[in-house]
Amino acid sequence: MILKPKICDLHNDLITVQDFENAKKYLTDNSKFLSSIVLAVWTTHTKYNTIVDIKNLINEYQELNLNGKLLFGIEDISFLAENDFEKFLEIKPFYVSLTWNYDNYLGGGAFGERGLTQEGKQLLRVLKQNNIVLDTAHLNERTFWDCIDNFDGYIINSHTAFYSIKKHKRNINDEQIKAIIDKKGVIGLSFVGEFLCNQNIPKEDDVIRHIDHYLSKFEDKGLCFGTDYFGTQNLPKNLKNYSDISLLVEKLNKIGYNKKVIDRLFYKNFESFLRFVNGT
C-alpha cells in the first residue's frame, strides 16, 4: 500500500496559542499533509472573546495561500450577548459550539448539568438560517439531545472519542454517534490521551481501538479526525505531528482496512460533508 499522509483535521487550536509568525510557519510546513483544517478560536480562557478580536485574528490567516483549505470554528460562542447573536455573522465561521466544558446561559457543558436554554434555541435558529454548522463537542448528553430535537441544520462533533472504549464525560456514546450520522454529520476523533485510555501515556494503538470500534459498528460513514493539536499536552508520543499520521495508515492497513476505507476516514468523509454543506 502506498502511504499518503493526507488528512482533514476538524479541530486544531493553533491560532489561539501561537503568534502569527509561528502559526504561519507551522501551517506552511504542514500544508503538504493537509487536505483541509479547521482552526478553532477558543474564547473561554483567551483574549479572543469579542467579535472584533476574532474577526481580526481570522482575517490574518485567511490571507495565507496554502495547499490545504483553511476553515475556522468558534469554540464557545457564549461571549455573545443575546441581542448580539447576529453580529458573529460578520465572521461567518464554519462551525460554532455553544459551550466549553461548563454550563453557560446557552446550555450545558460536558461537566455541567443544564440543558439547552431558550437563548440556546434562539442561537440555533440563527445557525440554521445562515447555514453555519453546530459543533456538539463539549456538550453534556442532556444538551446534546436537546440540540438533536431542536436543530435541523448541519451538525458535527469536532473533537471527541468513544464512550464505549473509554468512559469520559467528553466522549460520546453509540446512540449519539448514530444521531450525528443520521443527520449526515461527521465526528472528529481526538488524540487527547484522557479521552483515549486509562493509562497516563496514550499510544497510537489507543487511537486504533477507537477507530476499530467505530468502523465495526457504523462502517466508514462520518468518521474523521479532530486532533485537538495545541489544545492538549497529552498526545500519543508517536502522533504529535501531522507527519506522524502515516503510522495510523500502516496500522489500519495491517489489521485489514483497505485504502478506500482509510481514505474516507482521513479526508474523503470530511470533503463529502463540505460538499453537503455547500450544496454541491
Secondary structure, DSSP 8 states (H G I E B T S, - for coil): ------EEEEEE-HHHHS-HHHHHHHHHHHGGGEEEEEEEEE-TTSS--SHHHHHHHHHHHHT---SSEEEEEEE--TTS-GGGGGGGGGT--SEEES-SSS--SS--BTT------HHHHHHHHHHHHTT-EEE-TTB-HHHHHHHHHH--S-EEEEEE-BTTTS--TTSB-HHHHHHHHHTT-EEEE---HHHH-SSSS--HHHHHHHHHHHHHHHTTSSEEE---BTS-S---TT-SSGGGTHHHHHHHHHTT--HHHHHIIIIIHHHHHHHHHHT-
